[in-house]
Amino acid sequence: MNPLHFFTLGYYPEYLFIGVIFGIIIGLYAYFRVKYSLNNTELSKKKKIGLNIIIPILAFACSLNIWSSAAILTLYLFFSSIIADIILIIWKIFLKDKYLNFIPKYHKKGILALCIFAIIIIGGVYGMNHIELTEYNLTTDKIDNESYSIVWVSDIHYGSIQNPQLVKDSISKINDLKPDVVVLGGDIVDERTSKEEMNEIFEELGRINSIYGTYYVFGNHDTQPATTDYENGNRTFSDEELNKTITDNGIKILNDEKISINDDIVLVGRSDAEWENSIDRVDISKLLNESDLSKYVVVLDHQPVEYNENSQQGADLQISGHSHGGQLFPFGFFIQLTGHLVYGKYHFGNMEQIVSSGLTGWGWPMRNEAKCEYVLININ
């Protein structure tokens, strides 16, 4: 990973206010926590004052860009210290002079907080390096005497933060499932994916054996303009090269298009909504009004948006990714606060919505919300 990624994964000024608030809270806490830890030490007064100024300022600065590893690690160090404070309070109330008498000493020196911090980080690294199968079983009266299996794979961000061999092993396991349909749900590559890596991942995905084919819908990172790259916009392949590589490997792109599967299922692939529906795309009512709603209609949309509209227009299932299940606490919590879907299965009228956390993640090489997954959906 480029060392600059520690401090930035893109800069978005609309989030600066959140960073400032976090920075003030964490900076103030750091000031009093450092002062408490340095009390009764043998350091000179000058050094104590220096550390009491430098550490809070550093904590504030690292918190400003919430899309950075520096901010995440600073936040988790803050959480760890708060948890250590709570443990000390519990000890004083219930266990003082009885058990665990080392807690005050380890708390003051910061050892307790660092141990908690280490557990959080190790757990996050473990979460990013384990991929699991998630299975859903759905029923419908629109399909007679048949059952279908759909595998959904999204948000690989290949070549960025996860061991490529883990991805290849998952692709092999998907082959073992012998799915009827495979859908690649966007963000398979992103701005940091090299042209060689882009070719490599689609060659691997093109080897998946599916009875009725493998289909692709774009995500917001697949075709994101190079000017929004993390440092200087060095994306090494064009949209045309991306499209050609996808199709050359036997994968069909559905970009505001639909296709019928065995005259039982209609797949409706959406163009990506980019950043919160910031661009115009074909109205879903047009696509669904032109579809045979007596068939089982599946909307494939990278972002979990327009679900109410899709339900009202007669869709039976929508499959999405994009959210990564939050990936790192507390992002999932804040996504839910804003009214967006995060992870799992939801119901909207007669339509079911499945949101996957993705095969990998984005930006940070850790995960402690949801899990890395590929999704098998059985329609019976």
C-alpha positions in Angstrom: 0.0 0.0 0.0 1.2 3.5 -0.8 2.2 5.2 2.4 0.0 8.2 1.4 -3.1 6.0 1.8 -2.5 6.1 5.5 -3.5 9.7 5.5 -6.0 9.9 2.7 -8.3 7.6 0.7 -9.7 10.6 -1.2 -10.7 13.9 0.2 -14.4 14.9 0.4 -15.0 18.4 1.9 -18.6 17.5 2.8 -17.3 15.2 5.5 -14.8 17.7 7.0 -17.3 18.9 9.6 -17.6 15.4 11.0 -13.8 15.1 11.1 -13.6 18.4 13.0 -16.1 17.3 15.6 -14.4 14.0 16.0 -11.0 15.8 16.2 -12.2 18.2 18.9 -13.7 15.4 21.0 -10.7 13.1 20.6 -8.2 15.9 21.0 -9.7 17.1 24.3 -9.9 13.6 25.6 -6.2 13.0 24.6 -5.2 16.2 26.5 -6.7 15.0 29.8 -5.7 11.4 29.3 -2.0 12.3 28.6 -1.9 14.7 31.5 -3.3 11.9 33.8 -0.7 9.4 32.5 2.2 11.8 32.9 1.3 12.8 36.4 3.9 11.6 38.9 6.3 10.5 36.2 10.0 11.5 36.3 9.8 13.5 33.1 10.7 17.2 33.3 8.0 19.8 33.4 9.0 21.0 29.9 8.7 17.5 28.4 5.3 17.0 30.0 4.0 20.2 28.6 5.4 19.3 25.2 3.8 15.9 25.1 0.5 17.4 26.5 0.4 19.7 23.5 1.8 17.6 20.7 -0.3 14.4 21.3 -3.7 16.1 21.3 -2.8 18.2 18.2 -1.7 15.0 16.4 -4.9 13.3 17.4 -7.0 16.2 16.1 -5.0 16.3 12.8 -5.3 12.6 12.2 -9.1 12.7 12.8 -9.9 15.4 10.2 -10.0 13.2 7.1 -12.4 10.4 8.2 -11.6 8.5 5.0 -8.1 7.6 6.2 -6.4 4.8 8.1 -5.0 7.5 10.4 -8.5 8.6 11.4 -9.7 5.0 11.9 -6.7 4.0 14.0 -7.0 7.3 16.1 -10.7 6.6 16.6 -10.1 3.0 17.7 -7.4 4.1 20.1 -9.9 6.6 21.5 -12.5 3.8 21.8 -10.0 1.5 23.4 -9.1 4.1 26.0 -12.7 4.8 26.8 -13.3 1.0 27.3 -10.3 0.9 29.6 -11.8 3.8 31.6 -15.0 1.9 31.9 -13.2 -1.2 33.1 -11.4 0.9 35.7 -14.7 2.3 36.9 -16.2 -1.2 37.2 -13.2 -2.4 39.1 -13.4 0.5 41.6 -17.1 -0.1 42.2 -17.2 -3.9 42.3 -13.7 -5.4 42.6 -11.5 -2.9 44.4 -9.2 -4.6 47.0 -10.5 -8.0 45.9 -9.5 -9.0 42.4 -7.4 -7.7 39.5 -5.5 -5.2 41.5 -3.2 -4.6 38.5 -5.9 -2.8 36.6 -5.2 0.8 38.0 -1.5 0.6 37.2 -2.1 -0.9 33.7 -4.8 1.7 33.1 -2.7 4.7 34.0 0.2 3.6 31.9 -2.1 3.0 28.9 -1.2 -0.8 28.7 -4.9 -1.8 29.2 -6.0 0.5 26.4 -3.3 -0.7 24.1 -4.3 -4.4 24.7 -7.9 -3.6 23.8 -6.7 -1.6 20.7 -4.6 -4.6 19.6 -7.6 -6.9 19.9 -9.7 -4.6 17.8 -7.0 -4.3 15.1 -6.2 -8.1 15.0 -10.0 -8.8 14.7 -10.3 -6.3 11.9 -7.4 -7.8 9.9 -8.9 -11.3 10.5 -12.3 -10.1 9.2 -10.8 -8.8 6.0 -8.9 -12.0 5.3 -11.8 -14.5 5.7 -14.5 -14.8 3.0 -17.7 -16.8 3.7 -20.7 -18.0 1.7 -24.1 -16.4 2.7 -27.2 -18.2 1.5 -30.8 -17.0 1.1 -33.8 -19.2 0.2 -36.7 -17.4 -1.4 -40.0 -18.7 -2.6 -42.3 -17.6 -5.4 -45.4 -18.8 -7.2 -44.3 -17.2 -10.5 -42.0 -20.2 -11.4 -43.5 -23.7 -11.9 -41.6 -26.9 -11.3 -38.2 -25.2 -11.4 -35.7 -23.7 -8.9 -32.9 -21.4 -9.7 -29.7 -20.4 -8.0 -28.1 -17.0 -8.4 -24.7 -16.2 -7.1 -24.0 -12.5 -6.5 -20.4 -11.2 -6.2 -19.6 -7.5 -5.7 -17.1 -5.1 -4.3 -13.9 -7.0 -4.9 -11.8 -3.8 -5.5 -9.3 -6.2 -6.9 -5.6 -5.5 -6.3 -6.3 -3.0 -3.5 -6.4 -4.4 0.1 -7.1 -8.1 0.0 -4.8 -11.0 -0.8 -5.6 -11.9 -4.5 -5.3 -15.6 -3.7 -8.3 -15.4 -1.3 -10.4 -14.0 -4.2 -9.3 -16.8 -6.5 -10.0 -19.4 -3.9 -13.6 -17.9 -3.5 -14.1 -18.1 -7.3 -13.1 -21.8 -7.2 -15.7 -22.3 -4.4 -18.4 -20.5 -6.5 -17.7 -22.9 -9.3 -18.3 -25.8 -7.0 -21.8 -24.4 -6.3 -22.7 -24.9 -10.0 -25.0 -21.9 -10.1 -27.6 -21.2 -12.7 -26.7 -17.5 -12.9 -23.8 -15.5 -11.8 -24.1 -11.7 -11.3 -21.0 -9.5 -10.8 -22.5 -6.6 -8.9 -20.0 -3.8 -9.6 -16.8 -2.4 -8.0 -14.9 -5.5 -9.1 -12.1 -3.1 -9.8 -11.4 0.5 -8.7 -9.0 3.4 -9.2 -6.0 1.6 -7.7 -6.5 -1.6 -9.8 -3.8 -1.8 -12.5 -4.6 -2.7 -16.1 -2.8 -6.1 -15.5 -4.9 -6.7 -12.4 -8.0 -5.7 -14.2 -7.3 -8.3 -17.0 -6.4 -10.9 -14.4 -9.6 -10.7 -12.3 -11.9 -10.8 -15.3 -10.1 -13.8 -16.7 -10.6 -15.6 -13.4 -14.3 -14.5 -13.2 -14.8 -15.6 -16.8 -13.9 -19.1 -15.9 -17.0 -19.5 -13.6 -19.3 -22.1 -15.0 -22.9 -21.0 -14.9 -25.8 -22.6 -16.8 -27.4 -19.4 -18.0 -24.4 -17.1 -18.0 -22.5 -14.5 -16.1 -23.7 -10.9 -16.0 -22.2 -7.6 -15.0 -23.6 -4.3 -13.6 -21.3 -1.4 -13.0 -20.5 0.1 -9.6 -19.4 3.6 -8.7 -15.7 2.7 -8.6 -15.5 0.7 -11.8 -15.7 3.7 -14.0 -14.9 6.5 -11.5 -13.1 9.4 -13.3 -9.3 9.3 -12.8 -9.4 12.8 -11.3 -10.9 11.4 -8.1 -8.0 9.0 -7.6 -6.4 8.8 -4.2 -3.3 10.8 -5.0 -2.9 11.9 -8.6 -5.3 10.1 -10.9 -3.2 7.4 -12.4 -5.9 5.0 -13.5 -4.3 2.8 -16.0 -7.2 1.6 -18.2 -10.0 3.3 -20.0 -13.8 2.5 -19.9 -13.5 1.1 -23.4 -10.7 -1.3 -22.3 -12.7 -2.3 -19.2 -15.8 -3.1 -21.3 -13.8 -5.0 -23.8 -12.1 -7.1 -21.1 -15.4 -7.9 -19.5 -17.1 -9.0 -22.7 -14.0 -10.8 -24.1 -14.2 -13.1 -21.0 -17.8 -14.2 -21.8 -19.5 -11.8 -19.3 -22.5 -9.9 -20.5 -22.9 -6.3 -19.4 -26.4 -5.2 -18.4 -26.4 -1.4 -18.4 -30.1 -0.4 -18.1 -30.9 -3.5 -20.0 -32.8 -6.7 -19.3 -32.6 -10.3 -20.3 -34.9 -13.3 -19.9 -33.6 -16.5 -18.2 -35.3 -19.7 -19.5 -38.6 -17.7 -19.8 -38.9 -17.8 -16.0 -36.8 -15.0 -14.7 -36.1 -11.5 -16.0 -32.8 -9.9 -15.0 -32.9 -6.1 -15.1 -29.4 -4.7 -14.8 -29.1 -1.0 -13.8 -26.5 1.5 -14.7 -24.9 2.8 -11.5 -26.4 5.7 -9.6 -22.9 7.0 -8.9 -22.9 9.3 -5.9 -26.4 9.3 -4.4 -28.3 9.4 -7.7 -26.2 12.3 -8.9 -26.7 11.4 -12.6 -29.6 10.6 -14.8 -30.3 7.0 -15.8 -33.2 5.2 -17.5 -36.3 5.4 -15.3 -37.0 2.1 -13.7 -40.7 2.3 -14.7 -39.7 2.2 -18.3 -37.6 -0.9 -17.9 -40.2 -2.7 -15.8 -43.2 -1.6 -17.9 -41.5 -3.2 -20.8 -41.0 -6.4 -18.8 -43.3 -9.4 -18.4 -44.3 -9.0 -14.8 -45.8 -12.5 -14.8 -42.1 -13.6 -14.7 -39.9 -13.4 -11.6 -38.3 -10.0 -12.0 -34.9 -9.4 -10.4 -33.4 -5.9 -10.4 -29.6 -5.8 -10.2 -28.4 -2.5 -8.9 -24.9 -1.9 -7.4 -26.3 0.6 -4.9 -29.3 -0.3 -2.7 -31.4 2.6 -4.0 -34.9 3.1 -5.6 -36.1 0.0 -3.8 -39.5 1.5 -3.0 -40.0 2.5 -6.7 -38.9 -1.0 -7.8 -41.3 -2.6 -5.5 -44.2 -0.4 -6.7 -43.4 -1.2 -10.3 -43.7 -4.9 -9.7 -40.1 -6.2 -9.1 -39.9 -9.3 -7.0 -36.2 -9.1 -5.9 -33.5 -6.5 -5.9 -29.9 -7.4 -5.3 -27.3 -4.8 -4.3 -23.9 -4.3 -2.7 -22.0 -1.0 -2.3 -22.4 -0.5 1.4 -19.8 -3.1 2.5 -22.1 -3.7 5.5 -20.4 -0.6 6.9 -17.1 -2.5 6.9 -15.7 -0.6 9.9 -17.6 0.5 13.0 -19.1 3.1 13.3 -19.7 3.6 9.5 -22.6 1.1 9.4 -24.3 2.9 12.3 -24.1 6.2 10.5 -25.3 4.7 7.2 -28.4 3.5 9.1 -28.9 6.9 10.7 -29.1 8.5 7.3 -31.9 6.1 6.3 -29.8 3.9 3.9 -29.8 0.1 3.7 -26.6 -1.5 5.1 -26.7 -5.3 5.0 -28.9 -8.3 4.9 -32.5 -9.0 3.7 -35.3 -6.4 3.7 -38.9 -6.4 2.6 -40.6 -3.6 0.6 -44.2 -4.5 -0.3 -44.1 -7.7 -2.3 -40.4 -7.2 -3.1 -37.4 -8.6 -1.2 -34.1 -6.6 -1.2 -30.8 -8.3 -0.5 -27.8 -6.1 0.3 -24.4 -7.9 0.3 -21.4 -6.7 2.2 -19.1 -7.6 -0.7 -16.3 -10.0 -1.3 -13.6 -7.6 0.0 -13.9 -4.1 1.2 -12.6 -0.6 0.3 -9.7 1.4 1.4 -8.9 0.1 4.9 -7.3 -3.4 5.2 -9.7 -4.3 8.0 -13.3 -5.3 8.6 -15.3 -5.5 11.8 -18.8 -4.9 10.5 -20.6 -7.6 8.5 -18.2 -10.0 6.8 -16.5 -10.6 3.5 -19.0 -12.8 1.5 -20.3 -14.1 -1.8 -24.1 -14.6 -1.9 -26.0 -17.6 -3.0 -29.8 -17.0 -3.6 -32.0 -20.0 -4.1 -35.3 -19.1 -5.8 -37.8 -22.0 -5.3 
